[in-house]
Amino acid sequence: MNDSRDQGASSRKLRLVYDGACPMCRRYVRWQRIRQEVGELELIDARQNSAARRELTNLGIDLDEGFALQVGERWYHGSEALHRLTLLGTRSGAFNRTMYRLFSSQERTARLYPLLRACRNGLLRVLGKGRIGNLARK
């Protein structure tokens, strides 16, 4: 028999909206593993029209500034999303252990995230990819 706490945890909404045009981002979401008891993570390409993208746009969350993670009804963005996703992940495999060592500290993640975003933006420029542009620019 399942404990109702387990059902609640596994039925929690987990969605990650990431830049599908970024090879670094695609590789990260492919390699990241979430603990089974947490639930199943839905991966959503921020460049595709989706309910999640519309919701984030309505909330004023700029997907060019970082990916977004939904846990239950709450959205996390940028470094906070990376930190939360790391805490939900497994510690199995070299990739996940390394990610945990780097991003399990919220302060360290906040310091490193601008560098990661700059690398992503530079890579997208080299590849000739434009901005996601989910928020209207003035």
N, CA, C and O atoms as CSV, one atom per row, in Angstrom:
chain,resi,resn,atom,element,x,y,z
A,1,MET,N,N,0.842,-1.163,0.000
A,1,MET,CA,C,0.000,0.000,0.000
A,1,MET,C,C,0.899,1.241,0.000
A,1,MET,O,O,1.900,1.285,0.715
A,2,ASN,N,N,0.542,2.242,-0.798
A,2,ASN,CA,C,1.319,3.472,-0.886
A,2,ASN,C,C,0.945,4.425,0.229
A,2,ASN,O,O,-0.230,4.572,0.564
A,3,ASP,N,N,1.916,5.055,0.787
A,3,ASP,CA,C,1.715,6.103,1.774
A,3,ASP,C,C,1.195,7.336,1.029
A,3,ASP,O,O,1.689,7.642,-0.057
A,4,SER,N,N,0.225,8.040,1.578
A,4,SER,CA,C,-0.348,9.202,0.900
A,4,SER,C,C,0.694,10.300,0.697
A,4,SER,O,O,0.577,11.085,-0.245
A,5,ARG,N,N,1.712,10.375,1.559
A,5,ARG,CA,C,2.777,11.358,1.359
A,5,ARG,C,C,3.551,11.040,0.087
A,5,ARG,O,O,3.951,11.949,-0.640
A,6,ASP,N,N,3.765,9.750,-0.188
A,6,ASP,CA,C,4.455,9.364,-1.418
A,6,ASP,C,C,3.632,9.753,-2.634
A,6,ASP,O,O,4.178,10.246,-3.621
A,7,GLN,N,N,2.334,9.537,-2.574
A,7,GLN,CA,C,1.474,9.885,-3.698
A,7,GLN,C,C,1.510,11.386,-3.939
A,7,GLN,O,O,1.562,11.835,-5.085
A,8,GLY,N,N,1.483,12.161,-2.861
A,8,GLY,CA,C,1.525,13.609,-3.009
A,8,GLY,C,C,2.814,14.072,-3.650
A,8,GLY,O,O,2.805,14.949,-4.514
A,9,ALA,N,N,3.920,13.490,-3.233
A,9,ALA,CA,C,5.212,13.892,-3.788
A,9,ALA,C,C,5.320,13.504,-5.248
A,9,ALA,O,O,5.797,14.294,-6.063
A,10,SER,N,N,4.885,12.296,-5.595
A,10,SER,CA,C,5.048,11.852,-6.974
A,10,SER,C,C,4.013,12.467,-7.906
A,10,SER,O,O,4.221,12.482,-9.119
A,11,SER,N,N,2.896,12.978,-7.373
A,11,SER,CA,C,1.896,13.587,-8.241
A,11,SER,C,C,2.101,15.097,-8.357
A,11,SER,O,O,1.352,15.772,-9.063
A,12,ARG,N,N,3.112,15.626,-7.667
A,12,ARG,CA,C,3.427,17.047,-7.726
A,12,ARG,C,C,3.833,17.419,-9.145
A,12,ARG,O,O,4.523,16.656,-9.821
A,13,LYS,N,N,3.411,18.571,-9.586
A,13,LYS,CA,C,3.756,19.035,-10.923
A,13,LYS,C,C,5.217,19.474,-10.945
A,13,LYS,O,O,5.628,20.339,-10.172
A,14,LEU,N,N,5.987,18.872,-11.830
A,14,LEU,CA,C,7.395,19.227,-12.023
A,14,LEU,C,C,7.608,19.509,-13.502
A,14,LEU,O,O,7.540,18.601,-14.331
A,15,ARG,N,N,7.865,20.771,-13.827
A,15,ARG,CA,C,8.102,21.145,-15.220
A,15,ARG,C,C,9.350,22.014,-15.298
A,15,ARG,O,O,9.561,22.908,-14.478
A,16,LEU,N,N,10.169,21.729,-16.304
A,16,LEU,CA,C,11.375,22.513,-16.541
A,16,LEU,C,C,11.280,23.109,-17.937
A,16,LEU,O,O,11.193,22.384,-18.928
A,17,VAL,N,N,11.297,24.439,-18.010
A,17,VAL,CA,C,11.262,25.151,-19.287
A,17,VAL,C,C,12.684,25.641,-19.547
A,17,VAL,O,O,13.221,26.449,-18.789
A,18,TYR,N,N,13.283,25.144,-20.623
A,18,TYR,CA,C,14.698,25.404,-20.917
A,18,TYR,C,C,14.840,25.796,-22.380
A,18,TYR,O,O,13.904,25.630,-23.163
A,19,ASP,N,N,16.003,26.313,-22.752
A,19,ASP,CA,C,16.261,26.739,-24.126
A,19,ASP,C,C,16.674,25.541,-24.975
A,19,ASP,O,O,17.808,25.068,-24.887
A,20,GLY,N,N,15.759,25.062,-25.786
A,20,GLY,CA,C,16.014,23.900,-26.632
A,20,GLY,C,C,17.003,24.156,-27.757
A,20,GLY,O,O,17.489,23.203,-28.365
A,21,ALA,N,N,17.320,25.428,-28.055
A,21,ALA,CA,C,18.294,25.743,-29.102
A,21,ALA,C,C,19.723,25.747,-28.568
A,21,ALA,O,O,20.677,25.825,-29.342
A,22,CYS,N,N,19.867,25.664,-27.270
A,22,CYS,CA,C,21.193,25.713,-26.638
A,22,CYS,C,C,21.706,24.291,-26.414
A,22,CYS,O,O,21.120,23.548,-25.627
A,23,PRO,N,N,22.789,23.897,-27.092
A,23,PRO,CA,C,23.316,22.537,-26.913
A,23,PRO,C,C,23.716,22.240,-25.466
A,23,PRO,O,O,23.523,21.122,-24.987
A,24,MET,N,N,24.265,23.222,-24.776
A,24,MET,CA,C,24.663,23.046,-23.378
A,24,MET,C,C,23.422,22.774,-22.506
A,24,MET,O,O,23.451,21.909,-21.630
A,25,CYS,N,N,22.345,23.514,-22.755
A,25,CYS,CA,C,21.100,23.335,-21.989
A,25,CYS,C,C,20.466,21.976,-22.283
A,25,CYS,O,O,20.017,21.280,-21.372
A,26,ARG,N,N,20.437,21.610,-23.557
A,26,ARG,CA,C,19.860,20.306,-23.942
A,26,ARG,C,C,20.616,19.162,-23.283
A,26,ARG,O,O,20.007,18.216,-22.785
A,27,ARG,N,N,21.925,19.247,-23.281
A,27,ARG,CA,C,22.734,18.186,-22.674
A,27,ARG,C,C,22.488,18.123,-21.161
A,27,ARG,O,O,22.370,17.038,-20.593
A,28,TYR,N,N,22.414,19.276,-20.524
A,28,TYR,CA,C,22.174,19.305,-19.081
A,28,TYR,C,C,20.844,18.624,-18.747
A,28,TYR,O,O,20.801,17.768,-17.863
A,29,VAL,N,N,19.767,18.985,-19.431
A,29,VAL,CA,C,18.463,18.394,-19.076
A,29,VAL,C,C,18.408,16.911,-19.425
A,29,VAL,O,O,17.671,16.157,-18.791
A,30,ARG,N,N,19.173,16.485,-20.417
A,30,ARG,CA,C,19.205,15.063,-20.775
A,30,ARG,C,C,19.942,14.247,-19.712
A,30,ARG,O,O,19.561,13.111,-19.428
A,31,TRP,N,N,20.981,14.813,-19.132
A,31,TRP,CA,C,21.803,14.084,-18.166
A,31,TRP,C,C,21.299,14.195,-16.730
A,31,TRP,O,O,21.574,13.321,-15.908
A,32,GLN,N,N,20.562,15.266,-16.422
A,32,GLN,CA,C,20.070,15.459,-15.048
A,32,GLN,C,C,19.039,14.381,-14.710
A,32,GLN,O,O,18.116,14.133,-15.486
A,33,ARG,N,N,19.200,13.751,-13.563
A,33,ARG,CA,C,18.280,12.703,-13.114
A,33,ARG,C,C,17.609,13.148,-11.826
A,33,ARG,O,O,18.269,13.592,-10.887
A,34,ILE,N,N,16.291,13.023,-11.794
A,34,ILE,CA,C,15.492,13.392,-10.628
A,34,ILE,C,C,15.234,12.140,-9.802
A,34,ILE,O,O,14.991,11.064,-10.349
A,35,ARG,N,N,15.289,12.287,-8.480
A,35,ARG,CA,C,14.989,11.149,-7.607
A,35,ARG,C,C,13.581,10.636,-7.895
A,35,ARG,O,O,12.652,11.423,-8.074
A,36,GLN,N,N,13.432,9.329,-7.939
A,36,GLN,CA,C,12.173,8.687,-8.299
A,36,GLN,C,C,11.027,9.138,-7.401
A,36,GLN,O,O,9.917,9.366,-7.882
A,37,GLU,N,N,11.286,9.269,-6.100
A,37,GLU,CA,C,10.204,9.631,-5.183
A,37,GLU,C,C,9.719,11.067,-5.375
A,37,GLU,O,O,8.650,11.430,-4.887
A,38,VAL,N,N,10.495,11.879,-6.079
A,38,VAL,CA,C,10.108,13.270,-6.320
A,38,VAL,C,C,9.028,13.347,-7.387
A,38,VAL,O,O,8.134,14.190,-7.309
A,39,GLY,N,N,9.105,12.480,-8.374
A,39,GLY,CA,C,8.128,12.494,-9.462
A,39,GLY,C,C,8.815,12.578,-10.804
A,39,GLY,O,O,10.040,12.501,-10.902
A,40,GLU,N,N,8.017,12.737,-11.825
A,40,GLU,CA,C,8.538,12.803,-13.187
A,40,GLU,C,C,8.635,14.254,-13.632
A,40,GLU,O,O,7.693,15.030,-13.470
A,41,LEU,N,N,9.777,14.609,-14.190
A,41,LEU,CA,C,10.030,15.966,-14.649
A,41,LEU,C,C,9.623,16.083,-16.114
A,41,LEU,O,O,10.096,15.325,-16.961
A,42,GLU,N,N,8.745,17.037,-16.404
A,42,GLU,CA,C,8.341,17.313,-17.784
A,42,GLU,C,C,9.290,18.367,-18.349
A,42,GLU,O,O,9.445,19.442,-17.769
A,43,LEU,N,N,9.923,18.060,-19.475
A,43,LEU,CA,C,10.852,18.984,-20.126
A,43,LEU,C,C,10.127,19.732,-21.229
A,43,LEU,O,O,9.468,19.122,-22.071
A,44,ILE,N,N,10.248,21.060,-21.226
A,44,ILE,CA,C,9.538,21.906,-22.182
A,44,ILE,C,C,10.538,22.861,-22.825
A,44,ILE,O,O,11.253,23.583,-22.131
A,45,ASP,N,N,10.581,22.857,-24.155
A,45,ASP,CA,C,11.448,23.757,-24.905
A,45,ASP,C,C,10.839,25.163,-24.869
A,45,ASP,O,O,9.711,25.364,-25.320
A,46,ALA,N,N,11.580,26.126,-24.338
A,46,ALA,CA,C,11.096,27.502,-24.204
A,46,ALA,C,C,10.846,28.164,-25.551
A,46,ALA,O,O,10.128,29.162,-25.621
A,47,ARG,N,N,11.425,27.628,-26.623
A,47,ARG,CA,C,11.242,28.224,-27.946
A,47,ARG,C,C,9.964,27.744,-28.638
A,47,ARG,O,O,9.600,28.246,-29.702
A,48,GLN,N,N,9.300,26.785,-28.035
A,48,GLN,CA,C,8.046,26.269,-28.588
A,48,GLN,C,C,6.872,26.890,-27.836
A,48,GLN,O,O,6.965,27.178,-26.643
A,49,ASN,N,N,5.771,27.090,-28.552
A,49,ASN,CA,C,4.567,27.609,-27.914
A,49,ASN,C,C,4.014,26.532,-26.986
A,49,ASN,O,O,3.794,25.397,-27.409
A,50,SER,N,N,3.791,26.883,-25.736
A,50,SER,CA,C,3.261,25.921,-24.767
A,50,SER,C,C,2.504,26.674,-23.683
A,50,SER,O,O,2.666,27.883,-23.518
A,51,ALA,N,N,1.682,25.948,-22.956
A,51,ALA,CA,C,0.958,26.549,-21.831
A,51,ALA,C,C,1.944,27.073,-20.790
A,51,ALA,O,O,1.722,28.132,-20.204
A,52,ALA,N,N,3.025,26.339,-20.558
A,52,ALA,CA,C,4.023,26.767,-19.573
A,52,ALA,C,C,4.682,28.075,-20.006
A,52,ALA,O,O,4.864,28.975,-19.185
A,53,ARG,N,N,5.038,28.188,-21.268
A,53,ARG,CA,C,5.655,29.428,-21.763
A,53,ARG,C,C,4.695,30.595,-21.615
A,53,ARG,O,O,5.097,31.678,-21.188
A,54,ARG,N,N,3.420,30.388,-21.967
A,54,ARG,CA,C,2.424,31.453,-21.821
A,54,ARG,C,C,2.271,31.861,-20.352
A,54,ARG,O,O,2.180,33.047,-20.035
A,55,GLU,N,N,2.244,30.869,-19.466
A,55,GLU,CA,C,2.120,31.160,-18.035
A,55,GLU,C,C,3.312,31.979,-17.538
A,55,GLU,O,O,3.136,32.951,-16.803
A,56,LEU,N,N,4.512,31.590,-17.934
A,56,LEU,CA,C,5.714,32.319,-17.521
A,56,LEU,C,C,5.724,33.736,-18.086
A,56,LEU,O,O,6.123,34.674,-17.397
A,57,THR,N,N,5.293,33.895,-19.319
A,57,THR,CA,C,5.211,35.218,-19.929
A,57,THR,C,C,4.234,36.091,-19.149
A,57,THR,O,O,4.528,37.250,-18.858
A,58,ASN,N,N,3.072,35.536,-18.810
A,58,ASN,CA,C,2.081,36.284,-18.028
A,58,ASN,C,C,2.611,36.665,-16.649
A,58,ASN,O,O,2.224,37.695,-16.098
A,59,LEU,N,N,3.492,35.842,-16.094
A,59,LEU,CA,C,4.099,36.136,-14.790
A,59,LEU,C,C,5.272,37.116,-14.903
A,59,LEU,O,O,5.808,37.566,-13.890
A,60,GLY,N,N,5.671,37.448,-16.146
A,60,GLY,CA,C,6.786,38.368,-16.360
A,60,GLY,C,C,8.153,37.730,-16.197
A,60,GLY,O,O,9.135,38.430,-15.949
A,61,ILE,N,N,8.233,36.417,-16.331
A,61,ILE,CA,C,9.506,35.701,-16.193
A,61,ILE,C,C,10.190,35.638,-17.556
A,61,ILE,O,O,9.655,35.066,-18.506
A,62,ASP,N,N,11.373,36.229,-17.640
A,62,ASP,CA,C,12.126,36.337,-18.886
A,62,ASP,C,C,12.960,35.071,-19.096
A,62,ASP,O,O,13.928,34.829,-18.375
A,63,LEU,N,N,12.579,34.278,-20.075
A,63,LEU,CA,C,13.276,33.016,-20.339
A,63,LEU,C,C,14.639,33.224,-21.000
A,63,LEU,O,O,15.430,32.285,-21.081
A,64,ASP,N,N,14.926,34.437,-21.472
A,64,ASP,CA,C,16.272,34.737,-21.962
A,64,ASP,C,C,17.251,34.926,-20.805
A,64,ASP,O,O,18.465,34.879,-21.005
A,65,GLU,N,N,16.733,35.136,-19.609
A,65,GLU,CA,C,17.567,35.326,-18.422
A,65,GLU,C,C,17.829,34.029,-17.672
A,65,GLU,O,O,18.642,34.004,-16.748
A,66,GLY,N,N,17.151,32.946,-18.057
A,66,GLY,CA,C,17.393,31.678,-17.390
A,66,GLY,C,C,16.220,30.735,-17.524
A,66,GLY,O,O,15.114,31.148,-17.875
A,67,PHE,N,N,16.464,29.468,-17.244
A,67,PHE,CA,C,15.374,28.504,-17.339
A,67,PHE,C,C,14.473,28.607,-16.126
A,67,PHE,O,O,14.810,29.269,-15.144
A,68,ALA,N,N,13.321,27.947,-16.196
A,68,ALA,CA,C,12.325,28.029,-15.127
A,68,ALA,C,C,11.904,26.623,-14.722
A,68,ALA,O,O,11.717,25.745,-15.564
A,69,LEU,N,N,11.759,26.430,-13.430
A,69,LEU,CA,C,11.361,25.146,-12.865
A,69,LEU,C,C,10.087,25.335,-12.060
A,69,LEU,O,O,10.019,26.194,-11.181
A,70,GLN,N,N,9.078,24.527,-12.366
A,70,GLN,CA,C,7.852,24.542,-11.579
A,70,GLN,C,C,7.838,23.328,-10.668
A,70,GLN,O,O,7.995,22.195,-11.122
A,71,VAL,N,N,7.649,23.575,-9.378
A,71,VAL,CA,C,7.493,22.525,-8.376
A,71,VAL,C,C,6.153,22.795,-7.711
A,71,VAL,O,O,5.992,23.788,-7.002
A,72,GLY,N,N,5.187,21.903,-7.943
A,72,GLY,CA,C,3.837,22.161,-7.453
A,72,GLY,C,C,3.261,23.341,-8.202
A,72,GLY,O,O,3.196,23.325,-9.431
A,73,GLU,N,N,2.846,24.354,-7.483
A,73,GLU,CA,C,2.284,25.552,-8.122
A,73,GLU,C,C,3.291,26.692,-8.210
A,73,GLU,O,O,2.979,27.744,-8.768
A,74,ARG,N,N,4.478,26.506,-7.675
A,74,ARG,CA,C,5.465,27.582,-7.610
A,74,ARG,C,C,6.507,27.469,-8.717
A,74,ARG,O,O,6.995,26.381,-9.023
A,75,TRP,N,N,6.839,28.613,-9.309
A,75,TRP,CA,C,7.882,28.696,-10.315
A,75,TRP,C,C,9.166,29.247,-9.698
A,75,TRP,O,O,9.134,30.181,-8.897
A,76,TYR,N,N,10.289,28.656,-10.083
A,76,TYR,CA,C,11.614,29.149,-9.725
A,76,TYR,C,C,12.305,29.510,-11.030
A,76,TYR,O,O,12.049,28.887,-12.060
A,77,HIS,N,N,13.186,30.520,-10.997
A,77,HIS,CA,C,13.794,31.018,-12.228
A,77,HIS,C,C,15.296,31.211,-12.031
A,77,HIS,O,O,15.753,31.575,-10.947
A,78,GLY,N,N,16.049,30.963,-13.090
A,78,GLY,CA,C,17.479,31.240,-13.073
A,78,GLY,C,C,18.236,30.413,-12.052
A,78,GLY,O,O,18.082,29.194,-11.984
A,79,SER,N,N,19.062,31.095,-11.252
A,79,SER,CA,C,19.909,30.375,-10.297
A,79,SER,C,C,19.086,29.624,-9.260
A,79,SER,O,O,19.478,28.545,-8.816
A,80,GLU,N,N,17.952,30.190,-8.872
A,80,GLU,CA,C,17.107,29.500,-7.890
A,80,GLU,C,C,16.547,28.204,-8.482
A,80,GLU,O,O,16.437,27.196,-7.784
A,81,ALA,N,N,16.195,28.235,-9.769
A,81,ALA,CA,C,15.699,27.022,-10.437
A,81,ALA,C,C,16.795,25.963,-10.511
A,81,ALA,O,O,16.538,24.785,-10.262
A,82,LEU,N,N,18.010,26.374,-10.851
A,82,LEU,CA,C,19.126,25.427,-10.928
A,82,LEU,C,C,19.402,24.811,-9.556
A,82,LEU,O,O,19.611,23.603,-9.444
A,83,HIS,N,N,19.401,25.632,-8.531
A,83,HIS,CA,C,19.625,25.140,-7.169
A,83,HIS,C,C,18.539,24.141,-6.770
A,83,HIS,O,O,18.850,23.064,-6.262
A,84,ARG,N,N,17.273,24.485,-6.993
A,84,ARG,CA,C,16.159,23.587,-6.626
A,84,ARG,C,C,16.226,22.284,-7.408
A,84,ARG,O,O,16.023,21.208,-6.844
A,85,LEU,N,N,16.509,22.373,-8.700
A,85,LEU,CA,C,16.596,21.174,-9.528
A,85,LEU,C,C,17.716,20.261,-9.032
A,85,LEU,O,O,17.564,19.039,-9.011
A,86,THR,N,N,18.824,20.848,-8.638
A,86,THR,CA,C,19.941,20.072,-8.097
A,86,THR,C,C,19.529,19.324,-6.837
A,86,THR,O,O,19.884,18.158,-6.663
A,87,LEU,N,N,18.785,19.981,-5.961
A,87,LEU,CA,C,18.347,19.335,-4.721
A,87,LEU,C,C,17.358,18.203,-4.983
A,87,LEU,O,O,17.268,17.266,-4.189
A,88,LEU,N,N,16.611,18.279,-6.093
A,88,LEU,CA,C,15.663,17.222,-6.456
A,88,LEU,C,C,16.350,16.050,-7.154
A,88,LEU,O,O,15.763,14.977,-7.295
A,89,GLY,N,N,17.590,16.256,-7.587
A,89,GLY,CA,C,18.293,15.253,-8.378
A,89,GLY,C,C,18.879,14.119,-7.561
A,89,GLY,O,O,19.001,14.191,-6.338
A,90,THR,N,N,19.235,13.073,-8.281
A,90,THR,CA,C,19.913,11.933,-7.659
A,90,THR,C,C,21.379,12.295,-7.447
A,90,THR,O,O,21.853,13.313,-7.951
A,91,ARG,N,N,22.076,11.479,-6.717
A,91,ARG,CA,C,23.522,11.647,-6.541
A,91,ARG,C,C,24.254,10.527,-7.273
A,91,ARG,O,O,25.446,10.312,-7.056
A,92,SER,N,N,23.535,9.813,-8.143
A,92,SER,CA,C,24.160,8.700,-8.867
A,92,SER,C,C,24.759,9.208,-10.172
A,92,SER,O,O,24.186,10.068,-10.841
A,93,GLY,N,N,25.891,8.675,-10.514
A,93,GLY,CA,C,26.572,9.059,-11.738
A,93,GLY,C,C,27.457,10.276,-11.519
A,93,GLY,O,O,27.174,11.129,-10.678
A,94,ALA,N,N,28.518,10.337,-12.281
A,94,ALA,CA,C,29.496,11.416,-12.132
A,94,ALA,C,C,28.881,12.783,-12.403
A,94,ALA,O,O,29.171,13.744,-11.690
A,95,PHE,N,N,28.035,12.882,-13.425
A,95,PHE,CA,C,27.425,14.169,-13.767
A,95,PHE,C,C,26.587,14.699,-12.611
A,95,PHE,O,O,26.759,15.844,-12.193
A,96,ASN,N,N,25.679,13.872,-12.092
A,96,ASN,CA,C,24.782,14.321,-11.025
A,96,ASN,C,C,25.535,14.616,-9.729
A,96,ASN,O,O,25.169,15.543,-9.007
A,97,ARG,N,N,26.573,13.850,-9.425
A,97,ARG,CA,C,27.383,14.146,-8.238
A,97,ARG,C,C,28.107,15.485,-8.395
A,97,ARG,O,O,28.184,16.270,-7.450
A,98,THR,N,N,28.631,15.739,-9.586
A,98,THR,CA,C,29.315,17.009,-9.843
A,98,THR,C,C,28.340,18.175,-9.743
A,98,THR,O,O,28.651,19.198,-9.133
A,99,MET,N,N,27.162,18.022,-10.342
A,99,MET,CA,C,26.157,19.087,-10.273
A,99,MET,C,C,25.767,19.358,-8.822
A,99,MET,O,O,25.580,20.509,-8.429
A,100,TYR,N,N,25.645,18.298,-8.032
A,100,TYR,CA,C,25.288,18.477,-6.625
A,100,TYR,C,C,26.386,19.240,-5.881
A,100,TYR,O,O,26.098,20.135,-5.087
A,101,ARG,N,N,27.628,18.884,-6.139
A,101,ARG,CA,C,28.740,19.580,-5.472
A,101,ARG,C,C,28.780,21.060,-5.852
A,101,ARG,O,O,29.069,21.913,-5.012
A,102,LEU,N,N,28.491,21.361,-7.111
A,102,LEU,CA,C,28.535,22.747,-7.575
A,102,LEU,C,C,27.338,23.570,-7.122
A,102,LEU,O,O,27.496,24.718,-6.707
A,103,PHE,N,N,26.134,22.989,-7.199
A,103,PHE,CA,C,24.922,23.796,-7.085
A,103,PHE,C,C,24.029,23.483,-5.893
A,103,PHE,O,O,22.900,23.970,-5.833
A,104,SER,N,N,24.505,22.684,-4.943
A,104,SER,CA,C,23.682,22.414,-3.758
A,104,SER,C,C,23.654,23.615,-2.810
A,104,SER,O,O,22.756,23.726,-1.976
A,105,SER,N,N,24.616,24.497,-2.932
A,105,SER,CA,C,24.639,25.734,-2.147
A,105,SER,C,C,23.954,26.835,-2.954
A,105,SER,O,O,24.353,27.126,-4.082
A,106,GLN,N,N,22.926,27.443,-2.375
A,106,GLN,CA,C,22.204,28.505,-3.077
A,106,GLN,C,C,23.118,29.701,-3.362
A,106,GLN,O,O,23.024,30.311,-4.427
A,107,GLU,N,N,23.991,30.032,-2.425
A,107,GLU,CA,C,24.900,31.165,-2.609
A,107,GLU,C,C,25.894,30.894,-3.744
A,107,GLU,O,O,26.134,31.765,-4.581
A,108,ARG,N,N,26.467,29.697,-3.771
A,108,ARG,CA,C,27.416,29.344,-4.833
A,108,ARG,C,C,26.712,29.347,-6.186
A,108,ARG,O,O,27.260,29.834,-7.176
A,109,THR,N,N,25.510,28.810,-6.226
A,109,THR,CA,C,24.750,28.782,-7.474
A,109,THR,C,C,24.491,30.200,-7.968
A,109,THR,O,O,24.633,30.476,-9.160
A,110,ALA,N,N,24.112,31.103,-7.063
A,110,ALA,CA,C,23.852,32.497,-7.441
A,110,ALA,C,C,25.116,33.165,-7.984
A,110,ALA,O,O,25.029,33.999,-8.884
A,111,ARG,N,N,26.280,32.814,-7.456
A,111,ARG,CA,C,27.542,33.382,-7.951
A,111,ARG,C,C,27.926,32.809,-9.314
A,111,ARG,O,O,28.440,33.533,-10.167
A,112,LEU,N,N,27.680,31.516,-9.526
A,112,LEU,CA,C,28.089,30.860,-10.774
A,112,LEU,C,C,27.106,31.072,-11.926
A,112,LEU,O,O,27.501,31.030,-13.092
A,113,TYR,N,N,25.839,31.298,-11.612
A,113,TYR,CA,C,24.817,31.340,-12.660
A,113,TYR,C,C,25.071,32.419,-13.720
A,113,TYR,O,O,24.884,32.137,-14.904
A,114,PRO,N,N,25.488,33.638,-13.358
A,114,PRO,CA,C,25.763,34.630,-14.411
A,114,PRO,C,C,26.826,34.163,-15.410
A,114,PRO,O,O,26.726,34.462,-16.600
A,115,LEU,N,N,27.830,33.441,-14.943
A,115,LEU,CA,C,28.849,32.896,-15.843
A,115,LEU,C,C,28.230,31.859,-16.786
A,115,LEU,O,O,28.512,31.859,-17.984
A,116,LEU,N,N,27.397,30.986,-16.247
A,116,LEU,CA,C,26.723,29.982,-17.082
A,116,LEU,C,C,25.836,30.653,-18.131
A,116,LEU,O,O,25.819,30.243,-19.292
A,117,ARG,N,N,25.099,31.690,-17.716
A,117,ARG,CA,C,24.219,32.412,-18.643
A,117,ARG,C,C,25.038,33.105,-19.732
A,117,ARG,O,O,24.646,33.104,-20.899
A,118,ALA,N,N,26.179,33.699,-19.354
A,118,ALA,CA,C,27.044,34.353,-20.340
A,118,ALA,C,C,27.588,33.336,-21.342
A,118,ALA,O,O,27.651,33.623,-22.537
A,119,CYS,N,N,27.981,32.157,-20.871
A,119,CYS,CA,C,28.448,31.085,-21.770
A,119,CYS,C,C,27.333,30.676,-22.726
A,119,CYS,O,O,27.566,30.512,-23.924
A,120,ARG,N,N,26.133,30.513,-22.200
A,120,ARG,CA,C,24.981,30.148,-23.034
A,120,ARG,C,C,24.737,31.220,-24.095
A,120,ARG,O,O,24.572,30.903,-25.273
A,121,ASN,N,N,24.715,32.488,-23.679
A,121,ASN,CA,C,24.457,33.572,-24.626
A,121,ASN,C,C,25.544,33.646,-25.696
A,121,ASN,O,O,25.243,33.864,-26.870
A,122,GLY,N,N,26.805,33.466,-25.300
A,122,GLY,CA,C,27.895,33.461,-26.274
A,122,GLY,C,C,27.782,32.304,-27.249
A,122,GLY,O,O,27.984,32.478,-28.451
A,123,LEU,N,N,27.464,31.136,-26.743
A,123,LEU,CA,C,27.288,29.958,-27.595
A,123,LEU,C,C,26.149,30.172,-28.590
A,123,LEU,O,O,26.275,29.821,-29.763
A,124,LEU,N,N,25.040,30.746,-28.127
A,124,LEU,CA,C,23.908,30.999,-29.026
A,124,LEU,C,C,24.279,32.011,-30.109
A,124,LEU,O,O,23.855,31.868,-31.256
A,125,ARG,N,N,25.071,33.040,-29.756
A,125,ARG,CA,C,25.521,34.012,-30.762
A,125,ARG,C,C,26.385,33.329,-31.819
A,125,ARG,O,O,26.200,33.549,-33.016
A,126,VAL,N,N,27.335,32.495,-31.371
A,126,VAL,CA,C,28.212,31.773,-32.305
A,126,VAL,C,C,27.382,30.894,-33.240
A,126,VAL,O,O,27.694,30.776,-34.425
A,127,LEU,N,N,26.331,30.282,-32.711
A,127,LEU,CA,C,25.471,29.402,-33.504
A,127,LEU,C,C,24.445,30.167,-34.339
A,127,LEU,O,O,23.712,29.562,-35.121
A,128,GLY,N,N,24.387,31.485,-34.182
A,128,GLY,CA,C,23.440,32.301,-34.935
A,128,GLY,C,C,22.000,32.168,-34.459
A,128,GLY,O,O,21.066,32.374,-35.234
A,129,LYS,N,N,21.821,31.828,-33.207
A,129,LYS,CA,C,20.470,31.676,-32.648
A,129,LYS,C,C,20.051,32.980,-31.985
A,129,LYS,O,O,20.841,33.617,-31.290
A,130,GLY,N,N,18.802,33.368,-32.208
A,130,GLY,CA,C,18.271,34.588,-31.599
A,130,GLY,C,C,17.789,34.350,-30.179
A,130,GLY,O,O,17.889,33.249,-29.636
A,131,ARG,N,N,17.262,35.419,-29.597
A,131,ARG,CA,C,16.714,35.344,-28.249
A,131,ARG,C,C,15.412,34.549,-28.266
A,131,ARG,O,O,14.782,34.393,-29.311
A,132,ILE,N,N,15.018,34.050,-27.099
A,132,ILE,CA,C,13.725,33.371,-26.957
A,132,ILE,C,C,12.622,34.403,-27.129
A,132,ILE,O,O,11.646,34.166,-27.841
A,133,GLY,N,N,12.777,35.544,-26.478
A,133,GLY,CA,C,11.870,36.670,-26.690
A,133,GLY,C,C,10.450,36.455,-26.196
A,133,GLY,O,O,9.501,36.903,-26.839
A,134,ASN,N,N,10.288,35.782,-25.076
A,134,ASN,CA,C,8.924,35.578,-24.588
A,134,ASN,C,C,8.335,36.848,-23.978
A,134,ASN,O,O,7.117,36.955,-23.842
A,135,LEU,N,N,9.178,37.809,-23.610
A,135,LEU,CA,C,8.696,39.097,-23.112
A,135,LEU,C,C,8.969,40.159,-24.167
A,135,LEU,O,O,10.040,40.179,-24.774
A,136,ALA,N,N,8.009,41.032,-24.382
A,136,ALA,CA,C,8.169,42.098,-25.376
A,136,ALA,C,C,9.277,43.041,-24.925
A,136,ALA,O,O,9.286,43.486,-23.777
A,137,ARG,N,N,10.204,43.346,-25.817
A,137,ARG,CA,C,11.304,44.277,-25.526
A,137,ARG,C,C,10.854,45.681,-25.891
A,137,ARG,O,O,10.175,45.892,-26.896
A,138,LYS,N,N,11.243,46.635,-25.060
A,138,LYS,CA,C,10.885,48.038,-25.331
A,138,LYS,C,C,11.993,48.696,-26.098
A,138,LYS,O,O,11.898,49.878,-26.430
